[in-house]
Amino acid sequence: GQPGPPWQQQPQAPQPSAFQQAAAPQQTAHGAPLGYTAAVELSSDRLLRSQPKQQRQQPRFQFGGKAAAAEKARKLEIIRTPVLSCYRIAVISLKGGVGKTTTTTALGATLASERQDKVIAIDANPDAGTLGRRVKRQTGATIRDLVTAIPHLRSYMDIRQFTSQDLNSGLEILANDVDPAVSTTFNDSDYRQVIDVLGRQYPIILTDSGTGLLYSAMRGVLDLADQLIIVSTPSVDGASSASTTLDWLSAHGYADLVQRSITVVSGVRETSKMIKVEDIVAHFQTRCRGVIVVPFDESLAAGAEVNLDMMRPKVREAYFELATLVGEDIIRAQQAAQQAGWQQQAHAGYPQPGGQPYADPQQQPYPQQAGQPAPGAPWAPQP
């Protein structure tokens, strides 16, 4: 095959020519893929005055002695619940700039690092989403290129050429086009195809959706979501937009999803005297399954790559709590699958009525095709 373009640092396997055309990102006049120049020249290495310092994270089981350690261990066990059919999380908000992309990335990174599992976040924002800027890009390819290449995608390694992986947490990201004219063509059918292909390789998929509720792909985002996360800011317009989002969804057939949803109030400054955050929390507690308040964090507000080790311990703790709430719903989803009469499929790796995954030595929950490398090493699920 042809050598990969310079922005693709992954070693390239030879592929059919159709696949190479699909993987080539759209070019601009001077030969670089669209948006790539900005990504290089406006990188965090260049724009941040000082690189964020690694925060001193308290040892995981320290605070409050034995009881707190036991509680932390209990939550870790919940977060690490095995996923036996692909679990999909949609992060949405009617209002832009509320921390939706930050929430998607930080939650994805938390799940990936705690589970040691393959977790991917995809940018389904029709207006040139910025998810691709939250990890160091390893490829110029986008979700559009992946859609074009779907007929040629056979294995995890084929998909991996279109994703960038955060080396700290293991989270993978599938970026979007940075040209709004291009990205509007990403529609409902494309989204469903992408989820279908990724769902065979990744136990957990997070979708960073756009700000509207009526654009084409949003239908698929909501229809396929197991868990909805609504993001609000600690402001009057942020909270009322989030509440209106829930009203709209309840009125359009997603009441069950709303009832099980989680609200994240993002970027709360402890010093703010203006807003009664506890009233926002109380409001959403009556509407959702849980509310998580994420304190303001300088490293996240900079909009650069998300690194769990750079976050203030309180912020990291908030995302850990969010991951625990998600884990509780993964348990619910497994049990619902059982009750739906899936017991007869126990041999394929679904949970037995005790809630324990059925371990069949012949069968993995994500069956490998013969002769292919195990997906996601070194992030493969631990035995």
C-alpha positions in Angstrom: 0.0 0.0 0.0 0.9 3.7 -0.2 2.7 5.1 2.9 0.3 6.9 5.2 0.2 10.8 5.0 2.6 12.5 7.5 -0.2 13.4 9.9 -1.0 9.7 10.4 1.5 8.3 12.9 -0.1 4.9 13.0 1.8 2.2 11.1 -0.3 1.5 8.0 -1.3 -2.0 6.8 -1.7 -2.4 3.1 -5.4 -1.9 2.1 -7.6 -2.0 -0.9 -7.4 1.3 -2.9 -11.0 2.1 -2.1 -10.1 2.1 1.6 -7.1 4.4 1.0 -9.3 6.9 -0.8 -11.8 6.7 2.0 -9.3 7.3 4.7 -7.8 10.4 3.0 -9.2 13.5 4.7 -10.4 16.4 2.6 -7.5 18.5 1.3 -7.2 22.3 1.4 -5.3 24.3 -1.2 -1.9 23.9 0.4 -2.3 20.1 0.7 -3.0 19.7 4.5 -6.3 18.2 5.6 -9.0 20.8 6.5 -8.5 22.1 10.0 -5.2 20.3 10.4 -3.1 23.4 10.2 -5.2 25.1 12.9 -4.8 22.0 15.1 -1.1 22.1 14.7 -0.5 25.9 15.0 -3.1 26.5 17.7 -2.1 23.5 19.8 -2.2 23.6 23.6 1.6 23.3 23.7 1.7 26.6 22.0 -1.3 28.5 23.5 -1.2 27.6 27.1 1.1 30.0 29.1 2.3 27.2 31.3 1.6 23.6 30.9 -0.9 22.4 33.5 0.9 20.9 36.5 0.0 17.4 37.5 -2.2 17.7 40.6 -1.4 15.7 43.7 -4.2 13.1 43.5 -4.9 11.7 47.0 -4.3 8.0 47.1 -7.5 6.3 46.0 -8.5 4.8 49.4 -7.4 7.4 51.8 -10.2 9.8 53.0 -12.1 9.0 56.1 -10.6 5.6 57.0 -12.1 2.2 56.4 -15.7 3.1 55.7 -14.7 5.6 53.0 -12.3 3.1 51.5 -15.0 0.4 51.4 -17.4 2.9 49.8 -14.8 3.8 47.1 -14.2 0.1 46.4 -17.9 -0.5 46.1 -18.2 2.4 43.5 -15.2 1.0 41.6 -16.9 -2.3 41.3 -20.0 -0.6 39.9 -18.0 1.3 37.4 -16.3 -1.9 36.3 -19.5 -3.8 35.6 -18.9 -5.9 32.6 -20.7 -4.7 29.5 -22.0 -7.6 27.5 -23.7 -5.8 24.7 -22.6 -2.3 23.6 -23.7 0.5 26.0 -24.3 3.9 24.5 -24.2 7.2 26.3 -25.5 10.5 24.7 -24.3 13.8 26.1 -26.7 16.6 25.0 -27.5 20.2 25.6 -29.7 22.8 23.8 -27.2 25.6 24.6 -23.6 25.8 23.3 -20.6 26.4 25.4 -21.9 24.7 28.6 -19.1 22.0 28.8 -20.7 19.3 26.8 -17.5 18.2 25.0 -15.5 18.5 28.3 -18.1 16.3 30.0 -18.0 13.7 27.2 -14.2 13.6 27.2 -13.7 13.6 31.0 -16.4 10.9 31.6 -15.0 8.8 28.7 -11.5 9.1 30.1 -12.7 8.2 33.6 -14.5 5.1 32.3 -11.6 4.1 30.1 -9.0 4.4 32.8 -11.0 2.8 35.6 -12.4 -0.1 33.5 -9.3 -0.7 31.4 -11.7 -1.4 28.6 -12.2 0.0 25.1 -14.2 3.2 25.3 -14.7 5.6 22.3 -16.2 9.1 22.2 -17.6 10.2 18.8 -18.3 13.8 17.6 -21.9 13.9 16.1 -22.1 17.7 16.2 -23.3 18.9 12.8 -21.6 22.3 13.4 -18.0 21.4 13.3 -17.6 19.9 16.7 -14.4 20.3 18.8 -14.2 16.9 20.4 -11.1 16.1 18.3 -9.2 18.8 20.1 -9.5 17.1 23.5 -6.9 14.4 22.8 -3.6 14.7 20.8 -4.6 13.8 17.2 -3.0 10.8 15.7 -4.8 11.0 12.4 -6.4 13.6 10.2 -9.3 11.3 9.4 -12.8 12.1 10.6 -16.2 10.5 11.2 -17.1 11.3 7.5 -14.1 9.3 6.3 -15.1 6.4 8.5 -18.6 6.4 7.0 -17.1 6.2 3.5 -14.9 3.3 4.5 -17.5 1.2 6.3 -17.7 -1.4 3.5 -14.0 -2.1 4.1 -13.9 -2.2 7.9 -13.4 -5.8 9.0 -11.6 -5.5 12.4 -10.7 -3.3 15.3 -7.4 -2.4 13.7 -9.2 -1.1 10.6 -11.3 1.2 12.7 -8.3 2.3 14.8 -6.8 4.1 11.8 -9.7 6.6 12.1 -9.4 7.3 15.8 -7.0 9.1 18.1 -6.2 7.6 21.5 -5.5 9.5 24.7 -2.3 7.8 26.0 -3.1 8.5 29.7 -6.6 7.0 29.9 -6.9 4.9 26.8 -10.0 6.8 25.6 -10.4 6.9 21.8 -11.9 9.7 19.9 -13.5 9.8 16.5 -13.3 13.5 15.4 -15.6 15.4 13.1 -15.0 17.7 10.2 -14.0 21.2 11.2 -15.6 22.6 8.1 -19.4 23.2 8.8 -20.2 22.9 5.1 -18.9 19.3 5.1 -20.2 18.2 8.5 -23.8 19.0 7.8 -23.9 16.0 5.5 -23.5 13.7 8.5 -27.0 12.4 8.9 -29.2 10.0 10.8 -28.4 7.0 8.6 -24.7 7.7 8.8 -24.8 7.9 12.6 -26.7 4.6 12.9 -24.2 2.9 10.6 -21.3 4.2 12.6 -22.8 3.0 15.9 -23.5 -0.4 14.3 -19.9 -0.8 13.2 -18.3 0.6 16.4 -20.7 -1.4 18.6 -19.1 -4.6 17.5 -15.7 -3.5 18.8 -16.3 -1.1 21.7 -18.2 -2.0 24.9 -18.9 1.7 25.6 -19.7 4.5 23.1 -20.2 8.2 24.1 -21.7 10.6 21.7 -21.0 14.3 21.9 -24.1 15.6 20.1 -24.8 19.0 18.6 -26.8 21.8 20.3 -30.0 21.4 18.3 -32.6 18.8 18.9 -34.0 18.8 15.3 -30.9 18.1 13.2 -31.0 14.8 11.4 -28.5 12.6 13.4 -30.1 13.6 16.7 -32.9 11.2 16.1 -30.5 8.3 16.0 -28.6 9.6 18.9 -31.7 9.6 21.1 -33.2 6.3 19.7 -30.0 4.4 20.3 -29.0 5.9 23.7 -29.1 3.7 26.8 -28.1 6.7 29.0 -28.7 10.4 28.5 -26.5 13.1 30.1 -27.9 16.7 30.1 -25.2 19.4 30.6 -26.1 22.7 32.3 -24.1 25.6 33.5 -24.6 27.2 36.9 -26.6 30.1 35.3 -30.2 31.1 34.8 -30.2 30.5 31.0 -28.0 27.4 31.2 -30.4 25.7 33.7 -33.6 26.8 32.0 -32.2 25.5 28.6 -31.4 22.2 30.2 -34.9 22.0 31.8 -36.5 22.9 28.4 -34.5 20.1 26.8 -36.0 17.6 29.2 -39.5 19.0 28.6 -39.1 18.6 24.8 -37.7 15.1 25.1 -40.6 14.0 27.4 -43.1 15.4 25.0 -41.5 13.6 22.0 -41.5 10.0 23.3 -38.3 10.0 25.3 -39.9 10.2 28.8 -38.2 6.9 29.9 -34.8 8.2 28.8 -35.4 11.5 30.7 -36.4 9.7 33.9 -33.2 7.7 33.8 -31.0 10.7 32.7 -28.3 12.4 34.7 -27.8 16.2 34.8 -24.3 17.6 35.0 -23.9 21.2 36.3 -20.6 22.0 34.9 -17.9 24.6 35.9 -19.3 25.6 39.3 -17.1 28.3 40.9 -17.2 27.8 44.7 -16.8 31.6 45.1 -19.9 32.6 43.1 -22.4 34.5 45.2 -24.8 35.2 42.3 -26.4 31.8 41.6 -28.0 29.4 44.1 -26.5 26.2 42.7 -28.4 24.1 45.3 -31.7 25.3 43.8 -30.6 24.2 40.4 -29.6 20.8 41.8 -32.9 20.5 43.7 -34.8 21.3 40.5 -33.0 18.6 38.4 -33.2 16.0 41.2 -36.9 16.0 40.8 -36.6 15.4 37.0 -33.6 13.1 36.6 -32.0 10.0 38.2 -29.1 12.0 39.5 -27.3 15.3 39.5 -23.5 15.8 39.5 -22.0 19.2 40.3 -18.5 19.5 38.6 -16.4 22.3 40.2 -14.7 24.9 37.9 -11.3 23.6 36.7 -8.7 25.8 35.1 -7.2 23.0 33.0 -10.6 22.0 31.6 -11.7 25.7 31.0 -8.6 26.1 28.8 -10.3 23.8 26.2 -7.1 21.8 25.6 -6.5 18.1 25.9 -8.3 16.5 28.8 -5.9 14.9 31.3 -7.3 13.3 34.5 -4.1 13.8 36.3 -4.2 17.6 35.7 -7.6 18.0 37.2 -8.1 19.3 40.8 -8.9 16.3 43.0 -12.5 17.6 43.7 -13.1 17.7 39.9 -11.8 14.3 39.3 -13.9 13.0 42.2 -17.0 14.5 40.5 -16.4 12.6 37.3 -15.8 9.5 39.3 -19.3 10.0 40.9 -20.7 10.5 37.4 -19.0 7.3 36.2 -20.6 5.5 39.2 -24.1 6.7 38.2 -23.5 5.5 34.7 -22.3 2.1 36.1 -25.5 1.7 38.0 -27.4 2.1 34.8 -25.2 -0.4 33.0 -26.3 -2.9 35.7 -29.9 -1.9 35.1 -29.5 -2.4 31.3 -28.0 -5.9 31.8 -30.9 -6.9 34.1 -33.5 -5.5 31.7 -31.9 -7.6 28.9 -32.3 -10.7 31.1 -35.9 -10.0 31.8 -36.6 -9.4 28.1 -36.1 -13.1 27.7 -32.4 -13.2 26.9 -31.7 -16.0 29.3 -31.7 -18.4 26.4 -28.8 -16.5 25.0 -26.7 -17.1 28.1 -24.2 -19.1 26.1 -23.3 -16.0 24.1 -22.0 -14.3 27.3 -25.1 -12.5 28.7 -25.6 -12.4 32.4 -27.2 -15.3 34.3 -30.2 -14.6 36.6 -27.7 -13.9 39.4 -26.5 -10.8 37.7 -23.1 -12.5 37.2 -21.8 -12.7 33.7 -21.9 -16.2 32.3 -18.3 -17.2 31.6 -18.1 -19.7 28.7 -14.5 -20.5 28.0 -15.3 -20.9 24.3 -17.1 -17.6 24.0 -16.0 -13.9 24.5 -18.8 -11.2 24.8 -17.0 -9.6 21.8 -16.2 -12.5 19.5 -12.9 -12.2 17.7 -12.6 -13.1 14.0 -10.0 -15.8 13.5 -6.4 -14.7 13.1 -6.9 -11.1 14.2 -5.1 -9.3 17.1 -7.1 -8.8 20.3 -8.7 -5.4 20.0 -7.5 -2.5 22.0 -4.4 -3.9 23.6 -3.2 -2.7 26.1 -6.7 -1.6 27.0 -8.3 -5.0 26.6 -10.7 -6.0 29.4 -8.9 -7.6 32.3 -9.8 -11.2 33.0 
